[in-house]
């Protein structure tokens, strides 16, 4: 069984495309294309389930068409519409690469100045030019590379120089 902390969200399945089981996918992170991955993980009824890919092709930077094994009809594809798509952290960790912001969801944020834990990153807001980490407390922290001092993927911790007063807002 795949635990949620072992994976991170990389997209969401949209409506079926055609009649042979192909689905559209909104892509937040194209790690599955950069890593030789055979499967993606779908959140189905609250459980992470691996689905092996037959093929995929990108329509744009943020959209792909994907065909999973044993999903051969539009009806079966429709059952998967709206499922969040995940990727295993350990497969992404094996790659020497730059991570996307969504990779850090689930990481604990550490204040570099005090060394104290600030909270867990529950979401990433990329809707504006200034990307923000959202903590479980609702606090928004700027997700800027120049603020990051250390990343420990084994402990799932990210240490940042936080702007003065950001936690008082």
N, C-alpha and C positions, 0 to 999 in steps of 0.2 A: 504494500500500500504506500502510495506517495503522500507524504505529509506536506501541508501547505508551506511550511518554512523551508522546504527543500526546493521550491520552485518560485518563480516570479512571473507576474503577468506581462505578456508581450502583445496582447491584442484581443480582439473580440470577433466572433463569427457573425456574419450578416446573413442575408437571404441566399437561397440556392441560386446557382447560375446554370441554366440549361436543365436537362432532364436526366443526366447520368450521375448525379450525386455531388457535383462540384459546388463549392461554397465560396462566397466572398469573405474576405477577412480584412478588418481594419487593423493595420500593423503599427504598433507603437515602437517595436524593437525588432529589427530584422536578423537577430542572432541566429535563427534557424537557417538562414541563408549563408551566414559567415562561418558557421560551424557545420561540419558534416553530420547533420542530425537526421535520423530515420523517423522520428516521431515527435509529435507535439502532445501536450497534455491539455485536456479540456476539463473544465469544471462542470460536471454533469450531476445534477441533483445534490449538490454540496460535496461531491466526491471527485478527487482528481483522478482522471482516467487517461491512460496513454492511448493515442490514436496514431497508427502508422500512416505515413504519407505515401501516396502513389506518385504524386507530382504536384507541383505548384508553379505559378508564374506571377510576376508582379505586373500590376496594371499601372501603378504609380509608386511614389516613394512611401505612401501610406496605405496602399490597398493591394491585395493579392487575391488570386483565385487558387483554391486549394482543393485537392481530391484526396480523400482518405480511403484506405483499404476497407472493403466491406460496406462502404456507403455508396451504393450504386443506383439509388433512385432519388427522385426529387422529394418523395415523402420522407425517406430516411434522413436526407440532408436537412429538411425542414425541422426535424426533431432536435437538431444541433444548433439551429439559429439562435443567436443571443448568448451562446456559451462563451465564457471568457477563456482565452488561450494562454497557457503557461509554458515555461521552459525550465528545465532543471538547472539549478544554480551550479552544480558541480561540472556540468558540461560547459557552461559559460566560463567558469573559473579556470578551466584547463587552457583557455585561450589567452594569449598575451594580447590584450586589446584594451580599448577604452570602453568603459561601460556606459550604457544609457542611463538616464536619471531613474527610470522605472526599476532598474536593477536594485536600487537601494531601498525599495519598499520592504519593510520588515526589519531594517537595520536599526540599531540603537544609536541615537545621536549623542555624542559626547562633546561638552564644551572644552575646548583646548586650554582656555585660561584657567578654569577652576578644576578641570579633570572630572567634573560631575556629569552624570547621565542627565540628559535633558528630557528624553522621551523616545518613543519609537516612531519611525516614519511610516505612516499608514497610507499616504497617497502622494502623488506628484502632480502639481498643477502646471501644465505646459501650455495653457491657453493664451498666455501673453509672452512677450519677449523675455521678461524676467521669470524664470522658472522658480517654483517654490516647493519646498518639502512641507507637507502637512503632517503634523504630529498628532498622536491620539488625543491630545488635549485641545486640538483645534488651532494651536499656534502655527503660524506660517513662518518658515525660515527660508531666506534666499538660498537657492541651490546654485552656488557659483564656485567654479573650480578654484578660484583664488582664495576662497575661504576654507577649503578642505586642506587639512594638514596631514591626515593619515586615514587609510582605509584598511580594515582588517576583515577580510572576507570569511576567515575561519570563525571568528567571534561574532560576525555580522555587526560590526561597529564602524561608524564613520565619525572621525574627530574633526571639528570645525572651529575656526576662530569666529565666534558669533559677534555680530555688530552690537555695540554697547546699547543696552536698554531694550533689545529685541524681545526678551522674555518678559518684560514688564508691560508689554502692550496688551 
